[in-house]
Amino acid sequence: MSFGTPALTLRPAPLETLILPAELDGSAGSNRAVSVRPQIAAENDLDAIRAWLSRFVDTKTTFENYRKEAERLLLWAVVVLGKPLSSLTHEDCLRYQRFLADPQPATAWVAGGGRKHPRGDARWRPFYGPLSPSSQRQATVILNVMFSWLVQAGYLAGNPLSLSRQRARHVAPRITRYLEPSLWQEVKDYIAAMPRERPRDNAHAHRARWLFTLLYLGGLRIAEVGSNTMGQFFIRRDADASIRWWLAVRGKGGKERLVPATREMMMELSRYRKRLANSP
């Protein structure tokens, strides 16, 4: 089979059950690095993707989001283009971005009724429907992270997404205090992709995750983060008898205000303290 010929006998399948013929597994991909010493043992695209995903196994949501996007691209490359992921070009990536807006044929790519089925179910499909513009952008961000890492790992010669045009941000007519959810997800994905191989890098990544959570969810100023302590988290019972966590923040001029400590914030705090070997 030559590159560019759709693999008509292949059907979209989960990564863990996908079996690729030698000409599509990436062992001889045209974008494979040849002049550098690889830092991972992967000899084909599936193993390279698994090596990248293994860095996120302790974060279920991130792992599943990253696996989903890598899986979709790999399947599209081998099923639609008939070429390995490690042979994709910049032009291929542009074509894939258009595919995300309308995955066709739907019977092969989209789950019936937009329902999510178990990965071992015959009704499983990579998509639940067309991706919205924000979801398309998020997919591109994640794939760019993956390609960049595979280049750094000495598996790929270059990142085909690095040439993509950066979309201009719409300027809001007024100052807003919070990022859009999709942008906040981009921040979290960037932090999740930070180096963690050395203990110092790992500690820095976990600290960054907690600090950005506190800054974003709590709306704290940088100075407030530095001057407040763990003892300022407390529990209060509401009028309806429900229990809620709060953070007492002493800000500019010594003024104190109460910030709701959301479930997400408390989960991130517990995660960070466990990393510091403290009690949750």
C-alpha positions in Angstrom: 0.0 0.0 0.0 1.4 3.4 -0.9 0.9 6.5 1.2 -2.1 8.4 0.2 -4.2 5.4 -0.6 -7.1 5.0 1.9 -6.9 1.8 4.0 -10.3 0.5 3.0 -10.0 -2.6 5.0 -9.3 -0.7 8.2 -12.1 0.5 10.5 -11.9 3.0 13.3 -11.1 1.1 16.5 -9.8 2.0 20.0 -6.1 2.2 20.4 -5.9 -0.8 22.7 -7.4 -3.1 20.0 -6.1 -1.4 16.9 -3.7 -3.6 14.8 -1.9 -1.8 12.0 -0.1 -3.4 9.0 3.6 -2.7 8.8 3.2 -0.1 6.0 0.9 2.0 8.3 2.4 1.5 11.7 5.0 4.3 11.3 8.1 2.2 11.6 9.2 3.8 8.4 7.3 7.1 8.6 8.6 9.9 6.4 8.8 12.3 9.3 10.7 9.9 11.6 13.9 11.4 13.1 17.0 9.8 11.8 19.9 12.0 12.9 19.2 12.2 16.7 19.3 9.6 19.4 15.7 8.7 20.4 14.8 9.2 24.1 12.0 6.7 24.0 12.0 3.0 23.0 9.0 3.3 20.6 9.6 1.8 17.2 6.1 2.6 15.8 3.4 5.3 16.1 1.2 3.3 18.5 4.1 2.8 20.9 5.1 6.5 20.6 1.6 7.6 21.4 1.5 5.3 24.4 4.8 6.7 25.7 3.4 10.2 25.5 0.1 9.2 27.2 1.9 7.4 30.0 2.9 10.8 31.4 -0.7 11.5 32.2 -2.0 8.3 33.7 -2.3 9.9 37.1 -4.7 12.5 35.8 -7.8 10.7 34.5 -9.5 13.6 32.7 -6.3 14.8 31.0 -5.3 11.3 30.0 -8.7 10.6 28.5 -8.8 13.9 26.6 -5.3 13.4 25.2 -5.9 9.8 24.3 -9.1 10.8 22.5 -7.4 13.4 20.3 -4.4 11.3 19.5 -6.6 8.3 18.7 -8.8 10.3 16.4 -5.8 11.7 14.4 -4.1 8.3 14.1 -7.3 6.6 12.9 -8.0 9.4 10.4 -4.5 9.1 9.1 -4.5 5.4 8.5 -8.2 5.0 7.5 -8.8 8.1 5.4 -5.3 9.0 4.1 -3.8 5.5 4.2 -0.6 6.8 5.7 1.1 6.6 9.2 0.8 9.4 11.7 4.5 9.8 11.5 4.2 10.7 7.8 1.6 13.5 8.2 2.5 16.8 6.7 1.3 20.4 7.4 -1.2 20.1 4.6 -2.6 16.8 6.0 -3.1 18.6 9.4 -5.1 21.4 7.7 -7.3 18.8 6.0 -7.8 17.0 9.3 -9.0 20.2 10.9 -11.7 20.5 8.3 -12.6 16.8 8.9 -13.2 17.6 12.6 -16.0 20.0 11.7 -17.9 17.2 9.8 -16.5 13.6 10.3 -17.7 11.6 7.4 -18.9 9.0 6.7 -20.8 9.4 9.9 -21.6 5.7 10.1 -17.9 4.9 10.5 -16.9 7.8 12.6 -19.9 9.1 14.7 -21.7 7.1 17.4 -25.4 6.7 16.7 -27.5 9.3 18.5 -24.3 11.0 19.7 -24.2 8.5 22.6 -21.0 7.4 24.3 -20.5 3.7 24.2 -17.9 1.6 26.1 -14.6 1.3 24.2 -15.1 -2.5 23.8 -18.6 -2.1 22.4 -19.2 -2.7 18.7 -21.1 0.6 18.6 -18.1 2.6 19.7 -17.0 5.4 17.4 -14.3 8.1 17.8 -16.8 11.0 17.6 -20.2 11.8 19.0 -20.8 14.5 16.4 -19.2 17.4 14.6 -16.8 19.4 16.7 -17.6 23.0 17.6 -15.0 25.7 16.7 -13.7 25.8 20.3 -13.4 22.0 20.4 -11.6 22.0 17.1 -9.1 24.5 18.6 -8.7 22.4 21.7 -8.0 19.3 19.6 -5.3 21.3 17.7 -3.7 22.5 21.0 -3.5 18.9 22.4 -2.1 17.5 19.1 0.5 20.3 19.0 1.6 19.3 22.5 1.9 15.7 21.4 3.8 16.5 18.2 6.2 18.8 20.1 6.9 16.1 22.7 7.5 13.5 20.1 10.0 15.8 18.4 11.7 16.4 21.8 11.8 12.7 22.4 13.7 12.2 19.1 10.9 10.2 17.5 9.8 12.7 14.9 11.9 15.0 12.9 9.5 17.9 13.0 6.1 19.1 14.2 3.7 19.4 11.2 1.4 21.6 13.3 4.0 24.2 14.2 3.4 26.0 10.9 -0.3 26.5 11.6 -1.5 30.1 11.6 -2.2 31.3 15.2 -5.7 32.6 15.4 -6.1 36.1 16.5 -8.0 36.5 19.8 -11.1 38.5 19.7 -10.7 41.7 21.7 -13.5 42.0 24.3 -15.2 45.4 24.4 -14.7 45.5 28.2 -12.3 44.1 30.7 -13.4 40.7 31.9 -12.1 39.0 35.1 -12.2 35.4 33.9 -10.8 33.4 31.0 -13.2 31.6 28.7 -13.5 27.9 29.8 -11.7 26.8 26.6 -8.8 29.1 27.3 -8.6 27.9 31.0 -8.5 24.3 29.6 -5.6 25.3 27.4 -3.7 26.7 30.5 -4.3 23.4 32.3 -3.2 21.3 29.3 0.0 23.4 29.1 0.7 22.8 32.7 -0.1 19.1 32.3 2.5 18.9 29.6 5.3 20.5 31.6 8.5 18.4 32.1 8.3 16.0 35.0 11.2 13.7 34.5 13.4 15.2 37.3 12.1 15.5 40.9 12.6 19.3 40.7 10.6 19.6 37.5 7.9 17.4 38.9 7.6 19.5 42.0 7.5 22.7 39.9 4.7 21.3 37.7 2.6 20.4 40.6 3.2 23.8 42.3 2.2 25.6 39.1 -1.0 23.6 38.8 -2.1 24.5 42.3 -1.1 28.2 42.0 -2.9 28.7 38.7 -5.9 26.9 40.2 -5.9 29.3 43.1 -5.4 32.4 40.9 -8.2 31.4 38.5 -10.9 29.8 40.7 -10.3 32.1 43.6 -9.7 35.3 41.7 -6.8 36.1 43.9 -4.1 38.6 43.2 -0.5 37.4 43.2 0.3 39.3 46.4 -2.7 37.7 48.0 -1.5 34.2 47.1 1.8 35.0 48.8 0.4 36.5 52.0 -2.4 34.0 52.8 -2.0 30.6 54.5 -3.6 27.2 54.7 -5.2 28.1 58.0 -7.5 30.5 56.1 -9.5 27.7 54.6 -12.5 26.9 56.8 -15.9 25.2 56.8 -19.2 27.0 57.3 -22.7 25.5 57.4 -25.2 27.3 55.2 -28.8 28.1 56.1 -30.0 24.9 54.3 -27.6 22.9 56.6 -25.2 22.1 53.7 -21.5 22.4 54.5 -19.3 24.5 52.3 -15.6 25.4 52.2 -14.5 29.0 52.2 -11.2 30.9 51.9 -10.7 34.0 54.0 -8.5 36.3 51.9 -6.8 39.3 53.4 -6.1 41.7 50.5 -5.1 45.2 49.7 -5.3 47.6 52.7 -5.8 44.7 55.1 -9.4 44.2 54.0 -10.7 40.7 54.3 -13.2 39.0 51.9 -14.6 35.5 51.7 -14.0 33.4 48.5 -16.1 30.3 47.9 -13.7 27.3 47.8 -15.3 25.3 45.0 -15.3 21.5 44.8 -12.6 21.7 42.1 -10.5 24.0 44.2 -10.6 21.7 47.2 -9.8 18.6 45.0 -6.8 20.4 43.6 -5.7 21.5 47.1 -6.0 17.9 48.4 -4.0 16.7 45.4 -1.3 19.3 46.0 -1.0 18.5 49.7 -0.7 14.8 49.0 2.1 15.5 46.6 3.8 17.4 49.5 3.2 14.3 51.7 0.8 16.2 53.8 -2.6 15.1 54.9 -5.5 16.0 52.5 
